[in-house]
């Protein structure tokens, strides 16, 4: 039998700038849920969910918006694994260094505040960004104490963390969580590549990240922008699973805006032409070691 590859679709992302570039970026809970279900019908076993303010489209972290999306997905006839982001409201911006003063654009919440929606709604998966990073002028804060607290809260709620790694050092942080018993079952890693602030989506980097994973780890990856589709066969060839979607890239080809379903269809075609097959949600749950929630 051919190897089963899990396809994740990252439906809308947490960027404000993309709103001006793509008029059909899903914004309301209904639009986000509908786009997620279209992606599932196209072959995505997992949908990765951010939410946006329904009026303005700017990224949001409001619990009631997540509740609306999750309910619509769980009430739908189409089966799909729900993956909620916990990567929002973890940033600070410095207005000045002397004296140190935070900019009003800072959004940093406590570890519990950053994953409260995952704890309350109990999706199968929620993301855990495994290192402090500089995104331009913003600093995303993920100290080991923060990671331990969030991993413990997820574990106690029965939510599997997706360990987001933007570079090699993040994998070492995640391995520490595994060794300390903060992660139940086989750990799930996600390689976040060509974001502009971490590792590039090139074969030597993908192989290096794969080669330092702990034994038995499940792993996936994605490339951003023009690297989204070229990354798919490279990741599959190395034994990984893949992610596509409008969070990572808004174009089907140069100058042609995409939908989530179209990006998933492209990834499915690549995977199948490589001789692998796309995992159903039920098969993906078996691979990931999760059970359907809600």
N, C-alpha and C positions, 0 to 999 in steps of 0.2 A: 504493500500500500504506500502511496505517496505521503510525504510528511505534511502534517496539518499546520498551516500558518494562520495565526490570529491577526486579523485586521482590526485596528482601532481607528475610529474617526473622531478627530478633535473638531467639534462642530462650529464654534464661534470664537473662542479664545478671549484673552483679556486685554486686547490692544484698543486704544481709542483712535489711533491714526487710521486704522483700516476702514472705519466708517465712511470716510470721505472717498476712499478708493473703490469700495464695492457696495453699491446701493442695496444689494440683497443679502448682506450679512444678517443672519438671524439675530433678532433683538428681543422680541417678546418671548415669554415662556412658551406660548403656542407655536411660534415660529421655530424656536430652538428644538422643541419636542418633535415637530413635523420634520425638520431637517434631519434630526437624529434617526427617526424612523425610516425616512427615505434612504439614509446611509445604510441602515440595517438591512433593508430590502435589497440593496445593491451588493451586500456581502460583508458588511462590518459586523463582527461579533460583539464589539465593545464600542460604546460612545462615551467620549470624554467631554464633560459638561462644565462650561463657565456660564454665568448669567450676566445680563445687561439690563440697565435701566430701560424699561419698555418705551419711555417717551424720548429719551435722548440717545439711547444706544451705547452710552458710556459703560465701561465695566462696573459691575456691582457685586456685592457679597451678601445681599439681603436674603435671609433665610426663607422668607415667603416665596421668593422667586425660584429658589431651588426646589421648594416644596411643590410648586405648580408643575415644574418640568418633570420631576420624579414621578408625581402622580399620573401625569399624562402618559409617561413611558410605561409605567406599571399597569395602567388600565388598558393599554393598547393590545391588539391581537398579535402584533409582531414582537417576538422575543428578542431581547438584547440585554447585554451586560452593562450596568450603569457604573461609570467611573466619574466621581466628582472631584474637581480641583480643590486642593487645599493650599494653593500657591498664591492666593490673593491676600491683601492686607498684611504683607510682611515686609514692607519697604519703608526706608527713611530717605529723605533728601536733606542735605546740609545747606542751609542758607549761607553760613559762613564757617570758617575753621578757627578763626581767632577773634572773638571767642566762639566756641562750638555752639551753633544754634540750628535747630531743626527748621526746615522749610514747612510751610503749611500744607504742602502736597504730601507730606509723610502720612502713611496709612498703617503703621505698625500696630498690630494687636498682639495679645498674648497667644501662646501656642494653642490654648483651649479655644480662644476666640477665632483662630484661623481654621479650625477643623470642627467647630460646633455643628455645622450643617451635616457633616459626614457622620458625626456621632448620633445625631437625632434621626436622620433619614436612613442610615445604615445601608448604603449602596454596597455592592459586592467589592468595589475597589475605590480608593481615594488616593490622590497623589501626595507624595512627601518629597519636597525638594531638598536634596541632601548636602547643601553647602551654601555659605554666604557668598554672594556674587555682586558684582557691580554691573548694573544695566544702565550704561550711559552715566547720568548723574544720580541715578537712584541706586541705593544699596539694599539688596534683598538680604534679610537677616535670618540665618538658620544656624544658630549655635548648636553644639552637641546637646546641651541641656534642652533646647527647644525640640530638637529631633527626638530625643528620648521621651519627652512628655507627649508629643503628638503620636509617636509610634505606640506608646502605651495606651493612650486613649483609643486609638484605632483598634488595637488588638483586643481590648476589653469590650469594644462594641461589635466585634466580629467582622471588621472591615479590613480587607487586605491592602496594605500600603503598596503603591507603585513607587518605587524608589527612583526618583528623577535625578539623573546624573548628567551634568553639563561638561564634566571633565574628569580626568582620572582620579583626582583627589576626592571627589564626591563618592566614588565607588568605595574608597577606603573608609569614609565616614559611614556609609551604609553597611559595610562589612562589620564595623564595630557594633552597630545596632544588632546585627545578626548574632555576633559572638556573645553579646550581652543578654540574649534571649528576648529582645524586644519585638522580634518578628516571628510569628508562628508559621510553620510549614515552609515550603520552598520559597525563598525570596523572589520577588518580581522586580526586575530592573528595567528602566527606560533610559536609553541613550538619547539625549536632547542635543542635536547636532546642527551646526551652521546657524545658530541663533544670532550670531554677530557678537556674542559676549562669552563664548565658550569654545569647545572643540569644534573643528570643522568636520564636515561630512566627507571624509576621505577614507579609503580602505585601510591604511595603516593605523588610523585612529580607531576605527571600528574594531579591528582585530585586537589592538592593544587593550581596549576596554573590555572586550569579550574575554581575553586571556587572563585578566586578573579577577574575574568574577569568582565568588565562592563556589565550591563544588555543588552541583545540583540546582544552581540558580536558573530561573526562567528569565529570558531577556527579550527586549524589543528595542526599536529605535525609530527615529525619524530625522529627516533633513528638512530645512526650511527654505522657502522661496524656490529658486530654480533647482535646488538640490533635492526637493521632495521626491520626485519620481526616480531620479538616478539612484537615490539611496535605497529604494525598495529592493532591487535585485541584489545589491551588495549585502544588505542585511540578511536577506533570505539565504543567500549563498553561504553566509557565515553561520547559519543555523538559528537566526533570530526571527522574531515576529516584527510586524510593521505598524506604523501609524501614518495616516494622511488626514487631510481635512483643511478647512478654511482657516483654522487657527494658524497653520504653518505656511500656507501658500494659497493665494486667491486666484491663481491663473491656471486655466486648462492648458493653454499654450500661450506664446507671446501675444499679448494684447487681447486675449479672450478670457473673460472672467468665468470662473468655474462655479459649480455647485458642489456640495459635499458628496452627493451621490455620484457625480461624474468622476471625482477624484478617487472614490472607492472603486468604481468600475475599472478605472485605469490600473489601480494597484492589483485588483483581482486578476485582470488580464495578464499582467506581468508575472504574477505568482504562478498562474496556471501554465503559462508558456514555459516556465522553468521546470515544470514537471511536478510541482507541489500542488496542494489543494488547500482551499480556504476553509478554516474551521467554522462550524456552526456555533451559535451561542452555547448549546449544550456541550459540544466538544471542547470549546474554549474553557468552560467552567471546570471540566475534568482536568484539562491541562494545568489550569491555574490553581486548582484546589479550592474553589469557592462554590457556594451553593446559592441558588436563586433566592433573592430577598424580597420581602414585601408581598 
